[in-house]
């Protein structure tokens, strides 16, 4: 694992977080939750006092227990059929929502590491499989665990660390009692920096499991979960499951759901040459995997002149390490279209056929890798105009009565009209502005106002949905957020696809007024003969970080009298206003109103001087 890259990603992420965001979750104890029975889980971090709500991606029953600034405890009961593997949780406090926290689901019983162990065989903690142990690596040494194995026993061992956003880049070794290495694992395919191994013993023996950081680093931040038992080491199922499981499906997903029921096509080996290509008829979903390195799979169908097809893949979204490269060729081998090799996302491209005739698809891993983990799904379906959406942020901590914003970007495909953004299920709660991506444009900064009566600590899970009409066809798409999740979890190879499109909004405390306004003089004076006269407004910041310009508006000025700003510093300072009139003004005493509007931490405040004395003198 590239440590510099991971650190840089985390640093970039911190810079992208909402200003003033303070709630941070670092890890949980235990490191995993068991399905079907209650588990008391403590979330550790900072600024967690006032924890009120918890959301998990698994539909858990949640009961708050205790909390303080450094930890918050909840009792979680997952459904009995909750799938093992990586899930996620969002924790909200009265000051906003914390970062998305990985949450592992595991049916193995959990124990904690023996604190007396010092990395030697004499103090090694004995593990009785099946079991999982929560531990951490210390700097400059390996952690050692003992297992008494039986003849014929098959032992599976897995280290979960990077997938829990730990700093540990683990290396796993299986040793016999003499220290001889029986098996070694590092960066197992499909697990990112994590690793696993499996070994069958020929005789009864005492063996040792050694876990260390590849660079011999260590601290309490180098946490890991060591799973030991006789479980299968499966990282990628085949065929791949449908990864498109957003709460609000897109048109393409609705089509895919229909396809899933009846038109799944499995590759038929051997299909390593054009002559052996697996036949199919669009629309359908192709399923295959690269059994060995350098494997290339071929599929064939008969195209119609003018037919336009959309070809999309699902690998990484479904947990496969495969990075597909797809070529569309004629029967003579002429290239008709191919996927973009510069993209790190799943494949998506379309092709229009100029004549009737046989066509074939050549599918391979971009890096020519192979193995049972390298499964893939490819959708081949009629092209229809539409668009996809991406939200720049997936969590927000607006203050009570405040606002939150996010840039929403559209990638258009045959549709160039306006796209209206909504928050389904929350239309009555929020007021939206800048919620239309205009015709021909690719983005907007969606602005959402939070009601004044929303209590701090409230947690809401939302999705941004874009709607448009194209030739009497309604297009509906949910804004994706999986790239945001990937940036927040740089060491997690395959974030759960079910997180795509989910936004967390945690309402915090009301933001106090961050600036004040006062006049330099008690009375503003202006000559009845007309002309120009300047007066000064003092702006003071109640927060030292306030450095944005205050905008002023002037109301109820006498007829013929106008005001304009002649000096506008950023943040606190003296703002100068010029009153002017080209003509004479009736003398007398009256008052007018000054409204100052400032923005700080994406929040807007107005300060009003309701009755400013105005004396027009001869």
C-alpha positions in Angstrom: 0.0 0.0 0.0 1.3 3.4 -0.9 1.3 5.2 2.5 2.0 8.6 1.0 -1.0 8.3 -1.3 -3.3 7.3 1.5 -2.1 10.2 3.7 -2.5 12.6 0.8 -6.0 11.4 0.2 -6.9 11.8 3.8 -5.4 15.3 3.9 -7.3 16.3 0.8 -10.5 14.9 2.3 -10.0 17.0 5.4 -9.7 20.1 3.3 -12.9 19.3 1.5 -15.0 18.9 4.7 -17.6 21.5 5.6 -15.9 24.4 7.5 -16.2 24.0 11.2 -16.8 20.3 11.0 -15.5 18.8 14.3 -17.1 15.4 14.9 -14.6 12.6 14.1 -15.0 8.8 14.5 -11.7 6.9 14.4 -12.8 3.3 15.1 -15.2 1.1 17.0 -14.9 -1.5 19.7 -15.5 -4.3 19.0 -14.4 -4.0 15.4 -17.4 -6.0 14.1 -21.1 -6.6 14.8 -22.7 -10.0 14.8 -25.8 -10.6 12.8 -29.0 -11.6 14.6 -28.1 -10.7 18.1 -27.4 -7.5 20.1 -23.9 -6.1 20.1 -22.9 -3.1 22.3 -20.6 -1.0 20.1 -18.6 2.0 21.2 -17.6 4.6 18.6 -14.3 6.3 19.5 -13.1 9.7 18.3 -13.4 13.3 19.3 -16.2 15.9 19.9 -18.7 13.1 20.2 -20.5 14.5 23.2 -24.2 15.0 22.6 -24.4 11.9 20.3 -28.1 11.5 19.5 -28.6 9.4 16.4 -26.9 6.5 14.6 -27.6 5.2 11.1 -26.2 2.0 9.6 -26.4 0.6 6.1 -27.9 -2.6 7.4 -31.2 -1.6 8.9 -30.1 -2.3 12.5 -32.2 -1.7 15.6 -30.4 1.0 17.5 -30.5 1.9 21.2 -28.4 4.8 22.5 -26.4 4.0 25.7 -23.9 6.5 26.9 -21.7 9.2 25.3 -19.0 11.8 26.1 -16.6 13.8 24.1 -14.4 10.8 23.2 -16.8 8.0 22.7 -20.5 7.1 22.1 -22.0 3.7 22.8 -25.0 2.1 21.1 -26.7 -1.2 21.3 -27.1 -2.6 17.8 -29.2 -5.6 16.7 -28.7 -6.5 13.1 -31.1 -8.7 11.1 -30.2 -12.3 11.3 -29.6 -12.4 7.5 -27.3 -9.4 7.5 -24.5 -10.2 5.0 -21.0 -10.6 6.4 -18.5 -8.0 5.2 -18.1 -4.3 5.1 -21.0 -2.0 6.0 -21.1 1.6 7.2 -22.4 3.9 10.0 -23.1 7.6 10.3 -23.1 9.1 13.8 -24.9 12.4 14.5 -24.4 14.7 17.5 -26.0 18.0 18.5 -23.2 19.7 16.5 -23.5 17.8 13.2 -22.7 14.4 11.6 -19.4 12.7 11.9 -17.4 11.0 9.1 -18.7 7.8 7.5 -17.3 5.0 9.6 -16.6 1.4 8.3 -18.6 -1.2 10.2 -17.7 -4.8 9.8 -20.3 -7.6 10.0 -19.0 -10.9 11.2 -20.5 -14.1 12.7 -17.3 -15.1 14.4 -17.2 -14.5 18.2 -14.9 -11.6 19.1 -12.2 -11.5 21.8 -9.7 -8.9 22.7 -5.9 -9.3 22.5 -4.0 -10.2 25.6 -2.2 -7.1 26.8 0.5 -9.3 28.4 1.6 -10.7 25.0 5.0 -9.3 23.9 5.4 -10.9 20.5 7.2 -14.0 21.7 6.0 -17.7 21.5 6.1 -17.9 25.3 3.4 -15.1 25.7 1.5 -15.7 22.5 -2.3 -15.7 23.1 -3.9 -19.0 22.3 -6.8 -18.8 19.9 -9.5 -21.5 19.7 -11.2 -21.4 16.2 -13.6 -20.2 15.1 -12.8 -16.8 16.6 -11.8 -13.3 15.8 -9.4 -11.2 17.9 -9.2 -7.4 18.0 -5.7 -6.2 18.4 -3.1 -3.6 17.2 0.5 -3.8 16.0 3.2 -2.2 18.1 6.2 -0.5 16.4 9.2 -2.6 15.6 7.6 -6.0 16.3 5.1 -8.6 15.1 2.1 -9.7 17.1 2.0 -13.5 17.6 -0.9 -15.8 18.3 -0.9 -19.6 19.0 -3.3 -22.2 17.5 -3.3 -25.9 18.2 -4.1 -27.6 14.9 -5.3 -31.1 14.2 -4.2 -33.5 11.4 -6.3 -32.9 8.3 -7.6 -29.5 9.6 -7.9 -26.7 7.1 -7.3 -23.4 8.7 -8.4 -20.1 7.2 -6.9 -16.8 8.4 -7.8 -13.3 7.4 -6.5 -9.9 8.5 -9.0 -7.0 8.3 -7.3 -3.7 8.8 -7.2 -1.4 5.7 -11.0 -2.1 5.2 -11.6 -0.6 8.6 -9.5 2.5 7.7 -6.7 1.4 10.0 -3.2 2.7 9.3 -1.9 -0.9 9.3 -0.6 -2.4 6.0 -0.6 -6.0 7.3 1.6 -8.9 6.4 0.5 -12.4 7.7 2.6 -15.4 8.2 1.8 -18.9 9.4 4.7 -20.5 11.3 5.4 -23.9 12.9 6.8 -24.3 16.4 10.4 -23.9 15.1 9.6 -20.6 13.4 9.6 -22.2 9.9 7.3 -20.3 7.5 4.4 -22.5 6.3 2.4 -19.8 4.5 2.7 -16.0 3.7 0.1 -13.5 2.7 0.4 -9.8 1.7 -2.0 -7.7 -0.3 -4.4 -10.5 -1.3 -6.3 -10.0 -4.5 -9.7 -8.4 -3.8 -8.7 -7.3 -0.3 -6.6 -4.2 -1.1 -3.8 -4.0 1.5 -5.5 -6.7 3.6 -4.6 -10.3 3.3 -5.6 -13.9 4.0 -4.3 -17.4 3.7 -5.4 -21.0 4.0 -3.4 -24.1 5.1 -4.2 -27.8 5.6 -2.2 -29.6 8.3 -0.8 -33.1 7.8 -0.4 -33.8 11.5 -1.3 -32.5 14.9 0.9 -29.4 15.6 1.3 -26.1 17.4 1.4 -23.2 15.0 1.7 -19.5 15.3 0.1 -16.6 13.4 2.3 -13.6 12.9 0.8 -10.2 12.0 3.0 -7.1 11.5 3.0 -3.9 9.5 5.0 -4.2 6.3 7.2 -1.3 7.4 7.3 -2.3 11.1 5.3 0.7 12.1 2.8 0.5 14.9 0.6 2.2 17.5 -3.0 2.1 18.7 -3.9 3.5 15.2 -2.5 0.3 13.6 -5.6 -1.8 14.6 -6.6 -5.1 13.0 -9.1 -7.9 13.3 -7.7 -11.4 12.9 -10.2 -13.9 11.8 -9.4 -17.6 12.3 -11.5 -20.6 11.4 -12.5 -23.1 8.7 -14.4 -20.6 6.5 -14.0 -20.4 2.7 -11.8 -17.5 1.4 -14.2 -16.0 -1.1 -13.7 -12.4 -2.1 -15.8 -12.3 -5.3 -19.0 -14.3 -5.9 -19.8 -15.6 -9.4 -22.0 -14.5 -11.1 -21.6 -11.0 -9.6 -24.6 -9.7 -7.8 -26.5 -6.7 -9.1 -24.6 -3.7 -7.7 -27.2 -1.1 -8.6 -29.2 -1.0 -5.3 -29.8 2.7 -4.8 -32.9 3.6 -2.9 -34.3 5.4 -5.9 -33.5 3.6 -9.2 -32.6 5.3 -12.4 -34.2 4.5 -15.7 -31.2 2.4 -16.6 -31.5 0.6 -13.3 -35.1 -0.1 -13.8 -34.2 -1.6 -17.2 -31.4 -3.6 -15.6 -33.8 -5.0 -13.0 -36.0 -6.3 -15.8 -33.0 -7.7 -17.6 -31.8 -9.5 -14.5 -34.9 -11.7 -14.3 -34.8 -13.2 -17.7 -31.8 -12.4 -19.9 -28.6 -13.3 -17.9 -26.0 -14.9 -20.2 -23.1 -16.9 -18.7 -19.9 -17.3 -20.7 -19.5 -20.8 -22.1 -15.8 -21.9 -21.9 -13.9 -22.3 -24.0 -14.5 -18.8 -25.5 -10.9 -17.7 -25.9 -11.1 -17.1 -29.7 -13.6 -15.4 -32.0 -14.6 -18.7 -33.3 -15.5 -19.9 -29.8 -17.5 -16.8 -28.9 -20.5 -17.2 -26.6 -23.6 -16.0 -28.5 -26.1 -13.6 -27.1 -29.0 -11.4 -28.2 -29.3 -7.8 -26.8 -30.7 -6.6 -24.5 -29.0 -8.8 -21.9 -26.4 -9.1 -19.1 -23.2 -10.9 -19.9 -21.5 -12.7 -17.0 -18.0 -14.1 -17.0 -14.6 -14.2 -15.3 -11.0 -14.4 -16.2 -10.1 -17.8 -14.9 -6.3 -17.4 -15.6 -4.0 -14.5 -16.3 -4.1 -13.2 -19.9 -7.6 -14.8 -20.4 -9.7 -13.1 -23.1 -13.4 -13.8 -23.4 -15.3 -13.5 -26.7 -19.1 -12.9 -27.2 -21.0 -12.5 -30.4 -24.3 -11.3 -31.7 -25.9 -10.1 -34.9 -26.3 -6.3 -35.3 -28.8 -4.3 -37.3 -28.0 -1.3 -39.4 -28.7 1.9 -37.4 -28.9 0.0 -34.1 -27.3 1.9 -31.2 -26.3 0.0 -28.1 -25.1 1.1 -24.7 -22.4 -1.1 -23.1 -21.7 -0.8 -19.4 -19.9 -2.9 -16.9 -20.0 -3.6 -13.2 -16.8 -5.0 -11.6 -15.4 -2.6 -8.9 -18.9 -1.6 -7.8 -19.7 -5.2 -7.2 -16.4 -6.0 -5.4 -14.4 -7.5 -8.3 -10.8 -6.4 -8.8 -11.2 -6.7 -12.6 -10.7 -3.6 -14.7 -12.3 -4.3 -18.0 -11.1 -3.4 -21.5 -13.8 -4.1 -24.1 -13.5 -4.0 -27.9 -16.4 -4.2 -30.3 -15.3 -5.6 -33.6 -16.8 -6.6 -37.0 -16.6 -10.2 -38.2 -13.4 -9.3 -40.0 -11.8 -7.9 -36.9 -12.3 -4.2 -37.8 -12.5 -2.0 -34.7 -16.0 -0.5 -34.2 -15.6 0.9 -30.7 -13.7 0.3 -27.5 -13.8 1.4 -23.8 -11.7 4.3 -22.4 -8.5 2.9 -20.9 -7.8 6.2 -19.0 -10.9 5.9 -16.8 -10.7 4.2 -13.4 -14.4 3.7 -13.3 -16.4 0.9 -14.7 -16.9 0.8 -18.5 -19.6 2.9 -20.2 -19.7 3.6 -23.9 -22.1 3.3 -26.9 -21.7 2.2 -30.4 -23.9 2.7 -33.6 -23.7 0.0 -36.3 -23.6 1.0 -39.9 -24.7 -2.3 -41.4 -26.3 -5.6 -40.7 -24.1 -8.5 -39.7 -22.2 -10.4 -37.0 -20.4 -8.5 -34.4 -18.2 -9.7 -31.5 -17.0 -8.4 -28.2 -13.5 -9.0 -26.9 -13.4 -8.7 -23.1 -10.2 -8.8 -21.0 -8.6 -7.4 -17.8 -6.8 -4.2 -18.6 -3.7 -5.5 -16.8 -4.2 -9.0 -18.2 -4.7 -10.5 -14.7 -6.8 -13.5 -13.8 -8.1 -15.8 -11.2 -11.4 -16.8 -9.5 -11.8 -13.3 -8.1 -11.8 -11.6 -11.6 -15.6 -11.8 -12.3 -17.5 -9.3 -14.3 -21.0 -8.2 -15.5 -21.6 -6.4 -18.8 -24.9 -4.9 -19.8 -25.7 -4.6 -23.5 -28.9 -2.7 -24.0 -30.5 -0.1 -26.4 -29.1 3.4 -26.1 -31.6 6.0 -24.9 -30.9 9.7 -24.2 -30.3 10.5 -20.6 -27.8 11.7 -18.1 -25.9 10.7 -14.9 -25.4 12.9 -11.8 -22.6 13.1 -9.2 -22.8 15.0 -5.9 -19.6 16.5 -4.7 -20.3 15.9 -1.0 -22.2 13.2 0.9 -22.5 14.6 4.4 -23.5 18.0 5.8 -23.6 19.6 9.2 -25.6 22.8 8.8 -26.5 24.8 11.9 -30.1 25.0 13.0 -31.9 27.4 10.6 -28.8 27.4 8.3 -28.0 26.1 4.8 -25.9 23.5 3.2 -24.6 23.4 -0.4 -23.1 20.8 -2.8 -22.1 20.9 -6.4 -24.0 18.5 -8.6 -22.5 17.6 -11.9 -24.3 16.1 -14.9 -22.8 13.9 -17.5 -25.1 14.1 -20.5 -25.7 11.4 -23.1 -28.0 12.5 -25.9 -30.1 14.9 -23.7 -29.2 18.6 -23.4 -32.2 20.1 -21.7 -32.7 21.3 -18.1 -32.5 19.0 -15.2 -34.5 19.7 -12.0 -33.0 18.5 -8.7 -35.2 17.5 -5.7 -34.8 15.8 -2.4 -37.6 13.1 -2.4 -39.3 12.6 0.9 -38.0 15.9 2.2 -39.7 18.4 -0.1 -41.8 19.8 2.8 -38.8 20.2 5.1 -36.3 22.1 3.0 -36.3 25.1 0.7 -34.1 24.5 -2.4 -32.5 27.1 -4.6 -30.1 26.8 -7.6 -31.7 23.4 -8.1 -31.8 23.4 -11.9 -29.0 22.4 -14.2 -29.7 24.7 -17.0 -30.0 23.6 -20.7 -26.6 22.8 -22.1 -24.9 23.2 -18.7 -23.1 20.5 -16.7 -23.4 21.6 -13.1 -25.1 23.7 -10.4 -24.4 24.4 -6.7 -27.5 23.1 -5.0 -28.4 25.2 -2.0 -30.6 23.8 0.8 -32.1 25.9 3.6 -32.8 24.1 6.9 -35.9 25.1 8.8 -35.5 27.2 12.0 -37.4 24.6 14.1 -35.2 21.6 13.2 -33.7 20.6 16.6 -29.9 20.0 16.8 -28.9 16.4 16.7 -31.4 15.5 14.0 -30.1 13.0 11.4 -31.6 12.7 8.0 -30.6 10.4 5.1 -31.4 11.8 1.7 -30.8 11.4 -2.0 -30.6 14.0 -4.7 -32.8 13.1 -7.7 -32.6 14.7 -11.1 -35.7 14.7 -13.3 -36.1 15.8 -16.9 -38.5 15.2 -19.8 -37.2 14.2 -23.3 -39.7 13.8 -26.1 -42.5 12.8 -23.6 -40.2 10.4 -21.8 -39.5 11.2 -18.1 -35.9 10.7 -17.2 -35.1 10.1 -13.5 -31.6 9.7 -12.0 -30.2 9.6 -8.5 -27.0 11.6 -8.0 -24.1 9.2 -7.2 -21.7 9.6 -4.3 -19.5 6.5 -4.5 -16.4 8.5 -5.5 -16.9 10.6 -2.4 -17.0 7.5 -0.3 -13.9 6.2 -2.0 -12.0 9.4 -1.2 -13.1 9.2 2.4 -12.0 5.6 2.6 -8.7 5.6 0.6 -7.6 2.2 1.9 -10.9 0.4 1.2 -10.7 -1.3 -2.2 -14.4 -1.7 -2.8 -16.8 0.6 -0.8 -20.3 -1.0 -0.5 -22.3 -0.1 -3.6 -25.4 0.5 -1.4 -23.8 3.7 -0.1 -24.0 5.3 -3.6 -26.4 8.2 -3.6 -26.9 8.3 0.2 -26.4 11.8 1.8 -26.3 12.3 5.6 -27.5 15.6 7.0 -26.9 16.2 10.7 -28.3 19.5 12.1 -26.0 21.3 14.5 -26.3 24.1 17.0 -27.5 27.5 15.7 -24.6 29.5 14.5 -24.3 32.7 16.6 -24.2 36.1 14.8 -20.6 36.4 13.5 -20.6 40.2 12.9 -22.1 43.3 14.3 -22.9 46.7 12.7 -22.8 50.2 14.2 -22.6 53.8 12.9 -19.5 55.9 13.4 -21.8 58.9 14.3 -25.2 59.1 16.1 -26.8 61.0 13.2 -26.4 60.9 9.5 -26.5 64.4 8.0 -27.1 65.6 4.5 -27.4 69.1 3.0 -30.8 70.1 1.7 -29.1 71.7 -1.4 -28.1 68.2 -2.6 -24.7 66.9 -3.5 -22.8 64.2 -1.8 -22.0 63.3 1.8 -20.1 60.3 3.2 -20.7 58.4 6.4 -19.0 55.3 8.0 -20.4 52.0 9.2 -18.3 50.0 11.7 -18.3 46.2 11.2 -16.9 44.1 14.0 -16.5 40.3 13.7 -17.4 38.2 16.7 -15.4 35.4 15.2 -11.8 36.1 14.3 -12.0 33.9 11.2 -14.8 36.1 9.7 -13.2 37.6 6.6 -15.9 38.0 4.0 -17.4 41.3 2.7 -20.6 42.5 4.2 -23.2 43.5 1.6 -25.4 46.5 2.6 -28.8 47.5 1.5 -30.6 50.9 2.3 -34.3 51.2 2.7 -36.8 54.1 3.3 -34.4 56.9 2.1 -36.2 60.2 1.2 -37.2 60.5 -2.4 -34.3 61.5 -4.7 -31.6 60.4 -2.2 -29.5 57.4 -3.1 -26.7 55.4 -1.3 -23.7 53.5 -2.7 -20.7 51.9 -1.1 -17.3 53.6 -1.7 -15.2 51.4 0.6 -15.8 47.8 1.3 -13.1 45.9 3.2 -13.4 42.1 3.7 -14.8 41.1 7.1 -14.4 43.5 9.9 -13.5 47.2 9.3 -14.9 50.6 8.3 -17.3 50.6 5.4 -17.9 54.0 3.7 -21.2 55.0 2.3 -21.9 57.9 -0.1 -25.3 59.6 0.0 -26.0 61.7 -3.0 -28.8 63.7 -4.7 -28.4 65.8 -7.9 -31.3 68.0 -6.7 -32.4 69.8 -3.6 -34.0 67.6 -0.9 -36.7 68.8 1.5 -35.1 69.6 4.9 -36.3 67.8 8.1 -35.6 64.8 10.4 -36.5 61.2 9.5 -34.9 57.8 9.6 -34.0 55.0 7.3 -33.0 51.4 7.5 -29.6 49.7 6.9 -29.4 45.9 6.4 -26.0 44.2 6.4 -25.8 40.7 5.0 -22.7 38.5 5.6 -21.7 34.9 4.8 -19.5 32.8 7.0 -19.0 29.0 6.9 -21.6 28.8 4.2 -24.1 30.4 6.5 -25.8 33.8 5.9 -26.7 36.3 8.6 -28.5 39.7 8.4 -28.0 42.5 10.9 -30.5 45.4 10.7 -30.2 48.9 11.9 -33.9 49.6 11.9 -34.0 53.4 12.6 -31.0 55.3 11.5 -31.5 59.1 12.3 -31.2 61.3 9.1 -31.1 65.1 9.4 -31.4 67.1 6.2 -30.3 70.6 7.0 -30.3 73.9 5.3 
